[in-house]
């Protein structure tokens, strides 16, 4: 059963998901407390996706 409102694109969903992970990790991408570990992907892959989606580390501050 479809929910109310328009469905986000996969790109929008991925961007929101990465931003949420970065928020939880205080902007840390790699390492033991990093978003890559939380998302279960390689840190270099995460960095590439962030670049593709226009997410900059400095935004997290």
C-alpha distance matrix in Angstrom:
0.0 3.8 6.5 9.7 12.5 13.4 12.7 16.0 18.0 18.9 22.4 21.3 19.3 22.4 24.7 23.0 23.0 26.6 27.6 26.2 28.1 31.2 31.0 30.9 33.9 35.9 35.7 37.1 35.9 37.9 39.8 39.1 37.2 35.6 32.1 32.6 33.0 30.0 27.9 29.8 31.1 34.6 36.0 37.2 33.8 32.4 35.2 34.6 30.9 32.0 34.5 32.1 29.7 32.6 32.4 36.0 37.2 39.3 36.3 35.6 39.1
3.8 0.0 3.8 6.8 8.9 9.6 9.1 12.6 14.8 16.2 19.5 18.2 16.6 19.9 21.9 20.3 20.8 24.4 25.1 24.0 26.2 29.1 28.8 29.2 32.2 33.8 33.5 35.1 34.0 36.2 38.4 37.9 35.9 34.0 30.4 31.0 31.9 28.9 26.6 28.8 29.8 33.2 34.3 35.3 31.9 30.3 32.9 32.2 28.5 29.4 31.7 29.3 26.7 29.5 29.5 33.1 34.6 36.5 33.4 33.0 36.5
6.5 3.8 0.0 3.8 6.6 8.4 8.4 11.6 14.6 16.2 19.0 17.1 15.5 19.0 20.6 18.5 19.2 22.9 23.1 21.8 24.4 27.1 26.4 26.8 30.0 31.5 31.3 33.3 32.5 34.9 37.0 36.5 34.2 32.5 28.9 30.0 30.8 27.6 25.6 28.2 29.4 32.8 33.5 34.7 31.5 29.5 32.0 31.7 27.9 28.2 30.8 28.6 25.7 28.2 27.9 31.3 32.7 34.4 31.1 30.6 34.0
9.7 6.8 3.8 0.0 3.8 6.9 8.6 11.7 15.0 17.3 19.6 17.2 16.3 20.1 21.0 18.7 20.2 23.7 23.4 22.3 25.3 27.6 26.6 27.5 30.8 31.8 31.6 33.9 33.4 36.1 38.4 38.0 35.4 33.6 30.1 31.4 32.6 29.3 27.5 30.3 31.3 34.5 34.8 36.0 32.9 30.7 32.9 32.5 28.7 28.7 31.0 29.0 25.8 27.9 27.8 31.1 32.7 34.0 30.5 30.3 33.6
12.5 8.9 6.6 3.8 0.0 3.8 6.6 9.3 12.6 15.5 17.3 14.7 14.6 18.4 18.9 17.0 19.0 22.2 21.7 21.2 24.4 26.3 25.4 26.8 29.9 30.6 30.1 32.6 31.9 34.9 37.4 37.4 34.8 32.7 29.1 30.4 32.0 28.9 26.9 29.9 30.4 33.4 33.5 34.4 31.3 29.1 30.9 30.4 26.6 26.5 28.5 26.4 23.2 25.1 25.3 28.7 30.5 31.7 28.2 28.3 31.7
13.4 9.6 8.4 6.9 3.8 0.0 3.8 6.5 9.3 12.5 14.2 12.1 12.4 16.1 16.7 15.5 17.6 20.6 20.5 20.5 23.4 25.2 24.9 26.5 29.2 30.0 29.1 31.4 30.4 33.3 36.1 36.4 33.9 31.5 27.9 28.8 30.7 27.9 25.5 28.3 28.5 31.3 31.4 32.0 28.8 26.9 28.5 27.7 24.0 24.1 25.9 23.4 20.5 22.6 23.2 26.7 28.9 30.2 26.9 27.3 30.8
12.7 9.1 8.4 8.6 6.6 3.8 0.0 3.8 6.5 9.1 11.4 9.7 9.4 13.0 14.2 13.3 14.8 17.9 18.4 18.4 20.9 23.0 23.0 24.4 27.0 28.1 27.0 29.0 27.7 30.4 33.2 33.5 31.3 28.8 25.0 25.7 27.5 24.8 22.2 24.9 25.0 27.9 28.3 28.9 25.6 23.8 25.8 24.9 21.1 21.6 23.6 21.0 18.3 20.8 21.3 25.0 27.0 28.7 25.6 25.9 29.5
16.0 12.6 11.6 11.7 9.3 6.5 3.8 0.0 3.8 6.5 8.0 5.9 6.2 9.7 10.6 10.0 11.9 14.6 15.0 15.5 18.0 19.8 20.1 21.7 24.1 25.0 23.7 25.7 24.3 27.2 30.1 30.7 28.4 25.7 22.0 22.7 24.8 22.3 19.6 22.4 22.3 24.9 25.0 25.5 22.4 20.4 22.2 21.3 17.6 17.9 19.8 17.4 14.5 17.0 17.5 21.2 23.3 25.1 22.1 22.5 26.2
18.0 14.8 14.6 15.0 12.6 9.3 6.5 3.8 0.0 3.8 5.3 5.1 6.2 8.6 9.9 10.6 12.2 14.3 15.4 16.5 18.4 20.0 21.0 22.7 24.5 25.6 23.8 25.5 23.6 26.3 29.4 30.3 28.4 25.4 21.7 21.8 24.2 22.2 19.1 21.6 20.8 23.2 23.5 23.5 20.2 18.7 20.4 19.0 15.3 16.2 17.7 14.9 12.5 15.5 16.5 20.3 22.7 24.8 22.2 22.8 26.6
18.9 16.2 16.2 17.3 15.5 12.5 9.1 6.5 3.8 0.0 3.8 5.5 4.9 6.0 8.5 9.8 10.3 12.1 14.1 15.1 16.4 18.2 19.7 21.0 22.6 24.0 22.1 23.3 21.1 23.5 26.5 27.4 25.8 22.8 19.0 18.7 21.0 19.3 15.9 18.1 17.3 19.7 20.4 20.4 17.0 15.8 17.8 16.4 12.7 14.2 16.1 13.3 11.4 14.8 15.5 19.3 21.3 23.9 21.7 21.9 25.7
22.4 19.5 19.0 19.6 17.3 14.2 11.4 8.0 5.3 3.8 0.0 3.8 5.4 5.1 6.1 8.6 9.8 10.6 12.2 14.2 15.4 16.5 18.2 20.1 21.2 22.2 19.9 21.3 19.1 21.7 25.0 26.4 24.7 21.4 17.8 17.6 20.4 19.0 15.8 18.1 16.7 18.7 18.7 18.4 15.2 13.8 15.2 13.7 10.1 11.1 12.6 9.8 7.7 11.1 12.1 15.9 18.3 20.7 18.6 19.3 23.1
21.3 18.2 17.1 17.2 14.7 12.1 9.7 5.9 5.1 5.5 3.8 0.0 3.8 5.5 5.1 6.2 8.6 10.0 10.5 12.2 14.3 15.3 16.3 18.4 20.1 20.8 18.8 20.8 19.2 22.2 25.4 26.5 24.4 21.3 17.7 18.3 21.0 19.0 16.2 19.2 18.3 20.4 20.1 20.3 17.4 15.3 16.5 15.8 12.1 12.0 13.9 11.8 8.7 11.3 11.7 15.5 17.7 19.7 17.1 17.7 21.4
19.3 16.6 15.5 16.3 14.6 12.4 9.4 6.2 6.2 4.9 5.4 3.8 0.0 3.8 5.4 5.2 6.1 8.7 9.9 10.5 12.4 14.3 15.2 16.6 18.5 19.9 18.3 20.0 18.4 21.1 23.9 24.6 22.5 19.7 15.9 16.5 18.7 16.4 13.6 16.6 16.3 19.0 19.0 19.8 16.8 14.6 16.7 16.3 12.5 12.8 15.4 13.6 10.8 13.6 13.2 16.8 18.4 20.8 18.2 18.0 21.8
22.4 19.9 19.0 20.1 18.4 16.1 13.0 9.7 8.6 6.0 5.1 5.5 3.8 0.0 3.8 5.5 5.1 6.2 8.5 9.8 10.6 12.3 14.1 15.5 16.7 18.2 16.2 17.3 15.3 17.8 20.8 21.8 20.0 16.9 13.2 13.3 15.8 14.0 10.9 13.7 12.9 15.4 15.4 16.0 13.0 10.9 13.1 12.7 8.9 9.6 12.5 10.9 8.6 11.7 11.1 14.6 16.0 18.8 16.8 16.6 20.4
24.7 21.9 20.6 21.0 18.9 16.7 14.2 10.6 9.9 8.5 6.1 5.1 5.4 3.8 0.0 3.8 5.4 5.3 6.1 8.6 10.0 10.6 12.1 14.3 15.4 16.2 14.0 15.8 14.1 17.2 20.5 21.8 19.6 16.4 12.9 13.7 16.6 14.8 12.4 15.5 14.5 16.4 15.5 16.0 13.6 10.9 12.1 12.2 8.6 7.8 10.6 9.6 6.4 8.7 7.8 11.4 13.1 15.6 13.3 13.5 17.3
23.0 20.3 18.5 18.7 17.0 15.5 13.3 10.0 10.6 9.8 8.6 6.2 5.2 5.5 3.8 0.0 3.8 5.5 5.1 6.1 8.7 9.9 10.3 12.3 14.3 15.1 13.7 15.9 15.0 18.2 21.0 21.7 19.1 16.4 12.9 14.5 16.8 14.3 12.5 16.0 15.9 18.2 17.3 18.6 16.3 13.2 14.8 15.5 12.0 10.9 13.9 13.4 10.0 11.7 10.1 13.2 14.3 16.4 13.6 13.1 16.8
23.0 20.8 19.2 20.2 19.0 17.6 14.8 11.9 12.2 10.3 9.8 8.6 6.1 5.1 5.4 3.8 0.0 3.8 5.5 5.1 6.3 8.7 9.8 10.8 12.6 14.3 13.1 14.5 13.3 15.9 18.5 18.9 16.5 14.0 10.3 11.6 13.5 10.9 8.9 12.4 12.8 15.5 15.0 16.8 14.5 11.4 13.8 14.8 11.5 10.9 14.5 14.1 11.4 13.5 11.5 14.3 14.7 17.4 15.2 13.9 17.6
26.6 24.4 22.9 23.7 22.2 20.6 17.9 14.6 14.3 12.1 10.6 10.0 8.7 6.2 5.3 5.5 3.8 0.0 3.8 5.4 5.1 6.2 8.5 9.9 10.6 12.1 10.2 11.4 9.8 12.7 15.7 16.6 14.4 11.3 7.7 9.0 11.7 9.8 8.0 11.4 11.0 13.0 11.9 13.5 11.7 8.3 10.2 11.7 8.8 7.7 11.5 11.9 9.6 11.2 8.7 11.1 11.3 14.3 12.6 11.4 15.1
27.6 25.1 23.1 23.4 21.7 20.5 18.4 15.0 15.4 14.1 12.2 10.5 9.9 8.5 6.1 5.1 5.5 3.8 0.0 3.8 5.4 5.0 6.0 8.6 9.9 10.3 8.7 11.0 10.7 14.1 16.9 17.8 15.0 12.3 9.2 11.5 14.0 11.9 11.0 14.7 14.5 16.1 14.4 16.0 14.7 11.1 12.1 13.9 11.3 9.0 12.4 13.3 10.4 10.9 7.9 9.9 9.9 12.1 9.8 8.5 12.2
26.2 24.0 21.8 22.3 21.2 20.5 18.4 15.5 16.5 15.1 14.2 12.2 10.5 9.8 8.6 6.1 5.1 5.4 3.8 0.0 3.8 5.5 5.0 6.3 8.7 9.9 9.7 11.7 11.9 14.9 17.0 17.1 14.0 12.0 9.0 11.8 13.4 10.5 10.2 14.0 14.8 17.0 15.7 18.0 16.7 13.1 14.8 16.8 14.1 12.4 15.9 16.7 13.8 14.7 11.7 13.4 12.8 14.9 12.5 10.3 13.7
28.1 26.2 24.4 25.3 24.4 23.4 20.9 18.0 18.4 16.4 15.4 14.3 12.4 10.6 10.0 8.7 6.3 5.1 5.4 3.8 0.0 3.8 5.4 5.1 6.3 8.6 8.2 9.1 8.9 11.4 13.4 13.4 10.6 8.5 5.3 8.3 9.6 6.9 7.2 10.9 11.8 13.8 12.6 15.3 14.3 10.8 12.8 15.3 13.1 11.7 15.4 16.6 14.4 15.4 12.1 13.4 12.1 14.8 13.4 10.8 13.8
31.2 29.1 27.1 27.6 26.3 25.2 23.0 19.8 20.0 18.2 16.5 15.3 14.3 12.3 10.6 9.9 8.7 6.2 5.0 5.5 3.8 0.0 3.8 5.4 5.1 6.0 4.6 6.3 6.9 10.1 12.5 13.2 10.2 7.7 5.5 8.8 10.8 9.2 9.8 13.0 13.2 14.3 12.0 14.5 14.2 10.5 11.4 14.4 12.8 10.4 13.8 15.7 13.6 13.7 10.0 10.4 8.6 11.1 10.0 7.2 10.2
31.0 28.8 26.4 26.6 25.4 24.9 23.0 20.1 21.0 19.7 18.2 16.3 15.2 14.1 12.1 10.3 9.8 8.5 6.0 5.0 5.4 3.8 0.0 3.8 5.5 5.2 5.9 8.6 10.3 13.3 15.1 15.2 11.7 10.3 8.6 12.2 13.6 11.3 12.4 15.9 16.5 17.9 15.7 18.3 18.0 14.2 15.0 17.9 16.0 13.5 16.7 18.4 15.9 15.6 12.0 12.3 10.5 11.9 10.1 6.9 9.4
30.9 29.2 26.8 27.5 26.8 26.5 24.4 21.7 22.7 21.0 20.1 18.4 16.6 15.5 14.3 12.3 10.8 9.9 8.6 6.3 5.1 5.4 3.8 0.0 3.8 5.7 7.6 8.8 10.6 12.8 13.7 13.0 9.4 8.9 7.7 11.5 11.8 9.1 11.2 14.3 15.8 17.4 15.7 18.8 18.5 15.0 16.4 19.4 17.7 15.7 19.1 20.8 18.5 18.8 15.1 15.4 13.2 15.0 13.7 10.2 12.2
33.9 32.2 30.0 30.8 29.9 29.2 27.0 24.1 24.5 22.6 21.2 20.1 18.5 16.7 15.4 14.3 12.6 10.6 9.9 8.7 6.3 5.1 5.5 3.8 0.0 3.8 5.4 5.4 7.7 9.5 10.3 10.0 6.3 5.8 5.9 9.6 10.0 8.6 11.0 13.6 14.6 15.5 13.3 16.5 16.9 13.5 14.5 17.9 16.9 14.9 18.1 20.3 18.6 18.5 14.8 14.3 11.5 13.5 13.2 9.6 11.0
35.9 33.8 31.5 31.8 30.6 30.0 28.1 25.0 25.6 24.0 22.2 20.8 19.9 18.2 16.2 15.1 14.3 12.1 10.3 9.9 8.6 6.0 5.2 5.7 3.8 0.0 3.8 5.6 8.9 11.3 12.3 12.6 9.0 8.5 8.8 12.4 13.4 12.2 14.3 17.0 17.5 18.0 15.2 18.0 18.7 15.2 15.3 18.8 18.0 15.2 18.0 20.6 18.7 17.9 14.1 13.0 9.8 10.9 10.7 6.9 7.5
35.7 33.5 31.3 31.6 30.1 29.1 27.0 23.7 23.8 22.1 19.9 18.8 18.3 16.2 14.0 13.7 13.1 10.2 8.7 9.7 8.2 4.6 5.9 7.6 5.4 3.8 0.0 3.8 6.3 9.4 11.5 12.9 9.9 7.8 7.7 10.7 12.7 12.1 13.3 15.9 15.6 15.7 12.6 14.9 15.7 12.2 11.8 15.3 14.7 11.8 14.3 17.1 15.5 14.6 10.8 9.5 6.3 8.2 8.3 5.2 6.8
37.1 35.1 33.3 33.9 32.6 31.4 29.0 25.7 25.5 23.3 21.3 20.8 20.0 17.3 15.8 15.9 14.5 11.4 11.0 11.7 9.1 6.3 8.6 8.8 5.4 5.6 3.8 0.0 3.8 6.0 7.8 9.5 7.1 4.8 6.2 8.6 10.2 10.6 12.2 14.0 13.7 13.3 10.2 12.8 14.2 11.2 11.0 14.7 14.8 12.5 15.0 17.9 17.0 16.4 12.8 11.4 8.1 10.6 11.6 8.8 9.8
35.9 34.0 32.5 33.4 31.9 30.4 27.7 24.3 23.6 21.1 19.1 19.2 18.4 15.3 14.1 15.0 13.3 9.8 10.7 11.9 8.9 6.9 10.3 10.6 7.7 8.9 6.3 3.8 0.0 3.8 7.1 9.6 8.2 4.7 4.9 5.8 8.3 9.4 10.1 11.6 10.5 9.8 6.5 9.1 10.4 7.5 7.6 11.3 11.6 9.9 12.4 15.1 14.8 14.7 11.5 10.7 8.3 11.6 12.7 10.6 12.4
37.9 36.2 34.9 36.1 34.9 33.3 30.4 27.2 26.3 23.5 21.7 22.2 21.1 17.8 17.2 18.2 15.9 12.7 14.1 14.9 11.4 10.1 13.3 12.8 9.5 11.3 9.4 6.0 3.8 0.0 3.8 6.9 7.1 4.3 6.3 5.6 7.0 9.4 10.6 10.8 9.8 8.4 5.4 8.7 10.6 8.9 9.3 12.8 13.6 12.7 15.0 17.6 17.8 18.0 15.0 14.2 11.7 14.8 16.3 14.2 15.4
39.8 38.4 37.0 38.4 37.4 36.1 33.2 30.1 29.4 26.5 25.0 25.4 23.9 20.8 20.5 21.0 18.5 15.7 16.9 17.0 13.4 12.5 15.1 13.7 10.3 12.3 11.5 7.8 7.1 3.8 0.0 3.8 5.5 5.0 8.3 7.9 7.3 10.1 12.2 11.8 11.7 10.4 8.4 11.6 13.7 12.3 13.0 16.4 17.3 16.5 18.8 21.4 21.5 21.7 18.6 17.6 14.7 17.6 19.1 16.5 17.3
39.1 37.9 36.5 38.0 37.4 36.4 33.5 30.7 30.3 27.4 26.4 26.5 24.6 21.8 21.8 21.7 18.9 16.6 17.8 17.1 13.4 13.2 15.2 13.0 10.0 12.6 12.9 9.5 9.6 6.9 3.8 0.0 3.8 5.7 8.9 9.1 6.9 9.1 12.1 11.6 12.7 12.3 11.1 14.7 16.2 14.6 15.9 19.3 19.6 18.9 21.6 23.9 23.7 24.2 20.9 20.2 17.2 19.9 21.0 18.0 18.8
37.2 35.9 34.2 35.4 34.8 33.9 31.3 28.4 28.4 25.8 24.7 24.4 22.5 20.0 19.6 19.1 16.5 14.4 15.0 14.0 10.6 10.2 11.7 9.4 6.3 9.0 9.9 7.1 8.2 7.1 5.5 3.8 0.0 3.8 7.0 8.7 7.2 7.9 11.2 11.9 13.2 13.4 11.7 15.4 16.5 14.2 15.4 18.9 18.8 17.6 20.5 22.9 22.1 22.3 18.8 18.1 15.1 17.5 18.2 14.9 15.7
35.6 34.0 32.5 33.6 32.7 31.5 28.8 25.7 25.4 22.8 21.4 21.3 19.7 16.9 16.4 16.4 14.0 11.3 12.3 12.0 8.5 7.7 10.3 8.9 5.8 8.5 7.8 4.8 4.7 4.3 5.0 5.7 3.8 0.0 3.8 5.5 5.6 6.6 8.9 10.0 10.5 10.6 8.5 12.0 13.0 10.5 11.7 15.2 15.0 13.8 16.8 19.1 18.4 18.8 15.4 14.9 12.2 15.1 15.8 12.9 14.4
32.1 30.4 28.9 30.1 29.1 27.9 25.0 22.0 21.7 19.0 17.8 17.7 15.9 13.2 12.9 12.9 10.3 7.7 9.2 9.0 5.3 5.5 8.6 7.7 5.9 8.8 7.7 6.2 4.9 6.3 8.3 8.9 7.0 3.8 0.0 3.8 5.4 4.9 6.0 8.3 8.7 9.8 8.1 11.4 11.3 8.3 10.2 13.3 12.3 11.3 14.7 16.5 15.5 16.3 13.1 13.4 11.4 14.7 14.6 12.0 14.4
32.6 31.0 30.0 31.4 30.4 28.8 25.7 22.7 21.8 18.7 17.6 18.3 16.5 13.3 13.7 14.5 11.6 9.0 11.5 11.8 8.3 8.8 12.2 11.5 9.6 12.4 10.7 8.6 5.8 5.6 7.9 9.1 8.7 5.5 3.8 0.0 3.8 5.4 5.1 5.8 5.2 6.0 5.1 8.6 8.4 6.2 8.8 11.5 11.0 11.1 14.2 15.7 15.4 16.8 14.1 14.7 13.1 16.7 17.0 15.0 17.4
33.0 31.9 30.8 32.6 32.0 30.7 27.5 24.8 24.2 21.0 20.4 21.0 18.7 15.8 16.6 16.8 13.5 11.7 14.0 13.4 9.6 10.8 13.6 11.8 10.0 13.4 12.7 10.2 8.3 7.0 7.3 6.9 7.2 5.6 5.4 3.8 0.0 3.8 5.4 4.8 6.4 7.6 7.8 11.5 11.4 9.8 12.5 15.1 14.6 14.8 18.0 19.4 19.0 20.4 17.6 18.1 16.2 19.6 19.9 17.3 19.4
30.0 28.9 27.6 29.3 28.9 27.9 24.8 22.3 22.2 19.3 19.0 19.0 16.4 14.0 14.8 14.3 10.9 9.8 11.9 10.5 6.9 9.2 11.3 9.1 8.6 12.2 12.1 10.6 9.4 9.4 10.1 9.1 7.9 6.6 4.9 5.4 3.8 0.0 3.8 5.5 8.0 10.3 10.4 13.9 13.2 10.9 13.8 16.3 15.0 14.9 18.4 19.5 18.5 20.0 17.1 18.0 16.3 19.5 19.0 16.3 18.7
27.9 26.6 25.6 27.5 26.9 25.5 22.2 19.6 19.1 15.9 15.8 16.2 13.6 10.9 12.4 12.5 8.9 8.0 11.0 10.2 7.2 9.8 12.4 11.2 11.0 14.3 13.3 12.2 10.1 10.6 12.2 12.1 11.2 8.9 6.0 5.1 5.4 3.8 0.0 3.8 5.6 8.8 9.5 12.4 10.7 8.7 12.2 13.9 12.2 12.8 16.3 16.8 15.9 18.0 15.6 17.2 16.2 19.7 19.0 16.8 19.8
29.8 28.8 28.2 30.3 29.9 28.3 24.9 22.4 21.6 18.1 18.1 19.2 16.6 13.7 15.5 16.0 12.4 11.4 14.7 14.0 10.9 13.0 15.9 14.3 13.6 17.0 15.9 14.0 11.6 10.8 11.8 11.6 11.9 10.0 8.3 5.8 4.8 5.5 3.8 0.0 3.8 7.0 9.1 11.9 10.4 9.7 13.2 14.7 13.6 14.9 18.0 18.5 18.3 20.5 18.3 19.7 18.6 22.2 22.0 19.9 22.6
31.1 29.8 29.4 31.3 30.4 28.5 25.0 22.3 20.8 17.3 16.7 18.3 16.3 12.9 14.5 15.9 12.8 11.0 14.5 14.8 11.8 13.2 16.5 15.8 14.6 17.5 15.6 13.7 10.5 9.8 11.7 12.7 13.2 10.5 8.7 5.2 6.4 8.0 5.6 3.8 0.0 3.8 6.3 8.5 6.7 6.7 10.2 11.2 10.7 12.4 15.1 15.6 16.0 18.2 16.4 17.7 17.1 20.8 21.0 19.4 22.1
34.6 33.2 32.8 34.5 33.4 31.3 27.9 24.9 23.2 19.7 18.7 20.4 19.0 15.4 16.4 18.2 15.5 13.0 16.1 17.0 13.8 14.3 17.9 17.4 15.5 18.0 15.7 13.3 9.8 8.4 10.4 12.3 13.4 10.6 9.8 6.0 7.6 10.3 8.8 7.0 3.8 0.0 3.8 5.5 5.1 6.3 8.7 10.0 10.7 12.3 14.4 15.4 16.5 18.2 16.6 17.3 16.4 20.2 21.0 19.6 22.0
36.0 34.3 33.5 34.8 33.5 31.4 28.3 25.0 23.5 20.4 18.7 20.1 19.0 15.4 15.5 17.3 15.0 11.9 14.4 15.7 12.6 12.0 15.7 15.7 13.3 15.2 12.6 10.2 6.5 5.4 8.4 11.1 11.7 8.5 8.1 5.1 7.8 10.4 9.5 9.1 6.3 3.8 0.0 3.8 5.4 5.0 6.1 8.6 9.8 10.3 12.3 14.2 15.1 16.2 14.1 14.2 13.0 16.6 17.8 16.5 18.6
37.2 35.3 34.7 36.0 34.4 32.0 28.9 25.5 23.5 20.4 18.4 20.3 19.8 16.0 16.0 18.6 16.8 13.5 16.0 18.0 15.3 14.5 18.3 18.8 16.5 18.0 14.9 12.8 9.1 8.7 11.6 14.7 15.4 12.0 11.4 8.6 11.5 13.9 12.4 11.9 8.5 5.5 3.8 0.0 3.8 5.4 5.0 6.2 8.6 9.7 10.6 12.3 14.2 15.2 13.9 14.0 13.6 17.1 18.5 18.0 20.1
33.8 31.9 31.5 32.9 31.3 28.8 25.6 22.4 20.2 17.0 15.2 17.4 16.8 13.0 13.6 16.3 14.5 11.7 14.7 16.7 14.3 14.2 18.0 18.5 16.9 18.7 15.7 14.2 10.4 10.6 13.7 16.2 16.5 13.0 11.3 8.4 11.4 13.2 10.7 10.4 6.7 5.1 5.4 3.8 0.0 3.8 5.4 5.1 6.2 8.6 9.9 10.5 12.2 14.1 13.2 14.3 14.6 18.2 18.9 18.4 21.1
32.4 30.3 29.5 30.7 29.1 26.9 23.8 20.4 18.7 15.8 13.8 15.3 14.6 10.9 10.9 13.2 11.4 8.3 11.1 13.1 10.8 10.5 14.2 15.0 13.5 15.2 12.2 11.2 7.5 8.9 12.3 14.6 14.2 10.5 8.3 6.2 9.8 10.9 8.7 9.7 6.7 6.3 5.0 5.4 3.8 0.0 3.8 5.4 5.1 6.0 8.6 9.8 10.4 12.0 10.3 11.5 11.5 15.2 15.6 14.9 17.7
35.2 32.9 32.0 32.9 30.9 28.5 25.8 22.2 20.4 17.8 15.2 16.5 16.7 13.1 12.1 14.8 13.8 10.2 12.1 14.8 12.8 11.4 15.0 16.4 14.5 15.3 11.8 11.0 7.6 9.3 13.0 15.9 15.4 11.7 10.2 8.8 12.5 13.8 12.2 13.2 10.2 8.7 6.1 5.0 5.4 3.8 0.0 3.8 5.5 5.0 6.2 8.6 9.9 10.4 8.9 9.2 9.4 13.0 13.9 13.9 16.3
34.6 32.2 31.7 32.5 30.4 27.7 24.9 21.3 19.0 16.4 13.7 15.8 16.3 12.7 12.2 15.5 14.8 11.7 13.9 16.8 15.3 14.4 17.9 19.4 17.9 18.8 15.3 14.7 11.3 12.8 16.4 19.3 18.9 15.2 13.3 11.5 15.1 16.3 13.9 14.7 11.2 10.0 8.6 6.2 5.1 5.4 3.8 0.0 3.8 5.4 5.1 6.2 8.6 9.9 9.8 10.9 12.2 15.5 16.2 16.7 19.4
30.9 28.5 27.9 28.7 26.6 24.0 21.1 17.6 15.3 12.7 10.1 12.1 12.5 8.9 8.6 12.0 11.5 8.8 11.3 14.1 13.1 12.8 16.0 17.7 16.9 18.0 14.7 14.8 11.6 13.6 17.3 19.6 18.8 15.0 12.3 11.0 14.6 15.0 12.2 13.6 10.7 10.7 9.8 8.6 6.2 5.1 5.5 3.8 0.0 3.8 5.3 4.9 6.0 8.4 8.3 10.6 12.2 15.6 15.3 15.7 18.9
32.0 29.4 28.2 28.7 26.5 24.1 21.6 17.9 16.2 14.2 11.1 12.0 12.8 9.6 7.8 10.9 10.9 7.7 9.0 12.4 11.7 10.4 13.5 15.7 14.9 15.2 11.8 12.5 9.9 12.7 16.5 18.9 17.6 13.8 11.3 11.1 14.8 14.9 12.8 14.9 12.4 12.3 10.3 9.7 8.6 6.0 5.0 5.4 3.8 0.0 3.8 5.5 5.1 5.9 4.8 6.9 8.7 11.9 11.6 12.2 15.3
34.5 31.7 30.8 31.0 28.5 25.9 23.6 19.8 17.7 16.1 12.6 13.9 15.4 12.5 10.6 13.9 14.5 11.5 12.4 15.9 15.4 13.8 16.7 19.1 18.1 18.0 14.3 15.0 12.4 15.0 18.8 21.6 20.5 16.8 14.7 14.2 18.0 18.4 16.3 18.0 15.1 14.4 12.3 10.6 9.9 8.6 6.2 5.1 5.3 3.8 0.0 3.8 5.4 5.1 5.9 7.1 9.8 12.3 12.6 14.1 16.8
32.1 29.3 28.6 29.0 26.4 23.4 21.0 17.4 14.9 13.3 9.8 11.8 13.6 10.9 9.6 13.4 14.1 11.9 13.3 16.7 16.6 15.7 18.4 20.8 20.3 20.6 17.1 17.9 15.1 17.6 21.4 23.9 22.9 19.1 16.5 15.7 19.4 19.5 16.8 18.5 15.6 15.4 14.2 12.3 10.5 9.8 8.6 6.2 4.9 5.5 3.8 0.0 3.8 5.6 7.8 10.2 13.1 15.6 15.2 16.7 19.8
29.7 26.7 25.7 25.8 23.2 20.5 18.3 14.5 12.5 11.4 7.7 8.7 10.8 8.6 6.4 10.0 11.4 9.6 10.4 13.8 14.4 13.6 15.9 18.5 18.6 18.7 15.5 17.0 14.8 17.8 21.5 23.7 22.1 18.4 15.5 15.4 19.0 18.5 15.9 18.3 16.0 16.5 15.1 14.2 12.2 10.4 9.9 8.6 6.0 5.1 5.4 3.8 0.0 3.8 5.6 9.0 12.0 14.3 13.0 14.5 17.9
32.6 29.5 28.2 27.9 25.1 22.6 20.8 17.0 15.5 14.8 11.1 11.3 13.6 11.7 8.7 11.7 13.5 11.2 10.9 14.7 15.4 13.7 15.6 18.8 18.5 17.9 14.6 16.4 14.7 18.0 21.7 24.2 22.3 18.8 16.3 16.8 20.4 20.0 18.0 20.5 18.2 18.2 16.2 15.2 14.1 12.0 10.4 9.9 8.4 5.9 5.1 5.6 3.8 0.0 3.8 6.4 10.0 11.5 10.4 12.7 15.7
32.4 29.5 27.9 27.8 25.3 23.2 21.3 17.5 16.5 15.5 12.1 11.7 13.2 11.1 7.8 10.1 11.5 8.7 7.9 11.7 12.1 10.0 12.0 15.1 14.8 14.1 10.8 12.8 11.5 15.0 18.6 20.9 18.8 15.4 13.1 14.1 17.6 17.1 15.6 18.3 16.4 16.6 14.1 13.9 13.2 10.3 8.9 9.8 8.3 4.8 5.9 7.8 5.6 3.8 0.0 3.8 6.7 8.8 7.6 9.2 12.3
36.0 33.1 31.3 31.1 28.7 26.7 25.0 21.2 20.3 19.3 15.9 15.5 16.8 14.6 11.4 13.2 14.3 11.1 9.9 13.4 13.4 10.4 12.3 15.4 14.3 13.0 9.5 11.4 10.7 14.2 17.6 20.2 18.1 14.9 13.4 14.7 18.1 18.0 17.2 19.7 17.7 17.3 14.2 14.0 14.3 11.5 9.2 10.9 10.6 6.9 7.1 10.2 9.0 6.4 3.8 0.0 3.8 5.4 5.6 7.6 9.9
37.2 34.6 32.7 32.7 30.5 28.9 27.0 23.3 22.7 21.3 18.3 17.7 18.4 16.0 13.1 14.3 14.7 11.3 9.9 12.8 12.1 8.6 10.5 13.2 11.5 9.8 6.3 8.1 8.3 11.7 14.7 17.2 15.1 12.2 11.4 13.1 16.2 16.3 16.2 18.6 17.1 16.4 13.0 13.6 14.6 11.5 9.4 12.2 12.2 8.7 9.8 13.1 12.0 10.0 6.7 3.8 0.0 3.8 5.3 5.6 7.3
39.3 36.5 34.4 34.0 31.7 30.2 28.7 25.1 24.8 23.9 20.7 19.7 20.8 18.8 15.6 16.4 17.4 14.3 12.1 14.9 14.8 11.1 11.9 15.0 13.5 10.9 8.2 10.6 11.6 14.8 17.6 19.9 17.5 15.1 14.7 16.7 19.6 19.5 19.7 22.2 20.8 20.2 16.6 17.1 18.2 15.2 13.0 15.5 15.6 11.9 12.3 15.6 14.3 11.5 8.8 5.4 3.8 0.0 3.8 5.4 5.5
36.3 33.4 31.1 30.5 28.2 26.9 25.6 22.1 22.2 21.7 18.6 17.1 18.2 16.8 13.3 13.6 15.2 12.6 9.8 12.5 13.4 10.0 10.1 13.7 13.2 10.7 8.3 11.6 12.7 16.3 19.1 21.0 18.2 15.8 14.6 17.0 19.9 19.0 19.0 22.0 21.0 21.0 17.8 18.5 18.9 15.6 13.9 16.2 15.3 11.6 12.6 15.2 13.0 10.4 7.6 5.6 5.3 3.8 0.0 3.8 5.6
35.6 33.0 30.6 30.3 28.3 27.3 25.9 22.5 22.8 21.9 19.3 17.7 18.0 16.6 13.5 13.1 13.9 11.4 8.5 10.3 10.8 7.2 6.9 10.2 9.6 6.9 5.2 8.8 10.6 14.2 16.5 18.0 14.9 12.9 12.0 15.0 17.3 16.3 16.8 19.9 19.4 19.6 16.5 18.0 18.4 14.9 13.9 16.7 15.7 12.2 14.1 16.7 14.5 12.7 9.2 7.6 5.6 5.4 3.8 0.0 3.8
39.1 36.5 34.0 33.6 31.7 30.8 29.5 26.2 26.6 25.7 23.1 21.4 21.8 20.4 17.3 16.8 17.6 15.1 12.2 13.7 13.8 10.2 9.4 12.2 11.0 7.5 6.8 9.8 12.4 15.4 17.3 18.8 15.7 14.4 14.4 17.4 19.4 18.7 19.8 22.6 22.1 22.0 18.6 20.1 21.1 17.7 16.3 19.4 18.9 15.3 16.8 19.8 17.9 15.7 12.3 9.9 7.3 5.5 5.6 3.8 0.0
